[in-house]
Amino acid sequence: MRSIFSVVKKGFIYVRKNGLYKTGRKAVRKIAFARKYERWIAHCENVDEEQIRHDIDSFQYRPLFSVCIPVYNVEEKWLRKCVASVENQYYEHWQLCLADDCSTDPRVRDILKKYEQKDSRIQVVYRTENGHISRATNSALQIAKGDFVVLMDNDDELAPHALYEVARVLQDNRNLDVLYSDEDKINEKGKRSNPHFKPDYCPDTLLSNNYISHLTVYRRRIVEEAGGFRTGVEGAQDYDLLLRVTELTDRIGHIPKILYHWRAISGSTALDGGEKGYAYLAGKKALEDAIKRRGYHARVTETRNSPCYNVKFLPVNRHFISVILMPEKEKAAERCLQSVFANTSNQSFEILFIENAINKKIIGTLFRRYREIMECCVVKSQGVEKTTTLKNKAVRQAKGDLLLFLNPDLEIRTKQWLQLLAGEAERDSIGAVGAKLLGPDNRIRQAGQYLDGKCIYRAVGRGREEEDSGYMYYLSMRRNYSAVSGDCLMVKKQTFEEAGGFDESLDNVFCSVDLCLKLRQKGYRNLFLPDVVLRYSSSEKTFQKKSKKENNQEISYMRKKWGKELSKDPCNSRWFSLDSIRL
């Protein structure tokens, strides 16, 4: 009843904020997605017990997993389900470390004592004073003997094949220091919902929220080196530990299977993150401390419509930015340039107009009009040349240390947009930086790109409302993607040249995807920024005409060049396409 009351209360708040129509539409989508998830469980979550036991018998490496659980006044039924989910693991080489944080309910101690007597693999620490979750978990860690520690809450459940899946991955990847899985929520009746299908390890996405969450398995030595759990960040202690551990290692593996069931009951962040505002503030502190430790020139702000964080990197160096554009329509280019001036201050830049056989007259008019008020030049074509050839030529002429490829059909809607893009692009680890692109109807055209073996890429968030936060808030948070739109793409000139520039075998549509993949191949990460917003002047119909100039020959070229990389995107879940989940 309490969880139903909490859901109803949350529903009333949503209606008051968004109205009945949007609330009803969201409810219908949630119901549809819940049914879709039930079908997914039935068809995709096949657990072959006989095969699992055969695999375990053949394991050459049998790590000991210490499952560490802080316990405090938990209801008996949830504690028993939690412990039972460990006892029922197919992989039996585990140790259960329970730390009672001086529970005031005497039944808790009685239950724990019975478990100790029942199985020698279960050990309990009885704390003499309540120290809250960080100290209690540290007490559990002190008795851990395993090669790896598994973190778990006292009312959640592990899938019976969870430890087996972790051990199986470690057979061929023994150097991994951290492993994590996908997760879902489980209610008081045992019904599962709200799956979180996750990308592989994406460091910049992790700065938006703790998407890794559960199940997380750490090499015990790394946790000890990091100093265990820190006090003062209770409510986000897992996030804080993860941020510190990732400063020590990047050997992090993702298991794309639902191995953890987070109990959704009244008062739980699994049911409603808003019920624990202190957890959000604790996460903000953990993130601010991480930024300070790492020496980032950045600040943490809140995001709209989501419980995520927005880390805004500010430029450390003074940059000269070369803005490269190829106008096709004079009025659209005028609006674009005027919006550049209106939203840019304290930033030096130049405009490079790319001239081709079609736009010579437009370029001449724009150049004469703007050469007196800003630094600009014309990149001339020699006969008929591909767009990629002309863009590479523009880069060779560019004076800037940062390049911005900009579609002149776009208008800028964000103040200090160049500084926000530059603050990210100047970082050593970052390749291409992209923005949120809207249509004239203020619906999203692109919010990043994910790879698709059939059509090369798909635009994330296409057709959604501007304020839509999306599945797991992916439209509201800064996030790593394999590619970003070439219509607004910033990259260091040196990095662009290191990657070999645009592939001149391509014309225009796929050249930015190809560039992003080459940057990723070089070890750089590509990044989407939701708070840099631009809007197209042209209608969707016009836009589609432009984008469909690409023919099957170029698609075949991309498939041949990149092969399997197009069908396995580390920045996207293997189970669901982001644009297919509408909640």
Summary of the structure (lengths in Angstrom):
residues: 583
radius of gyration: 26.3
end to end distance: 24.3
largest distance: 87.8
contacts: 1966
relative contact order: 0.09
helix: 40%
strand: 23%
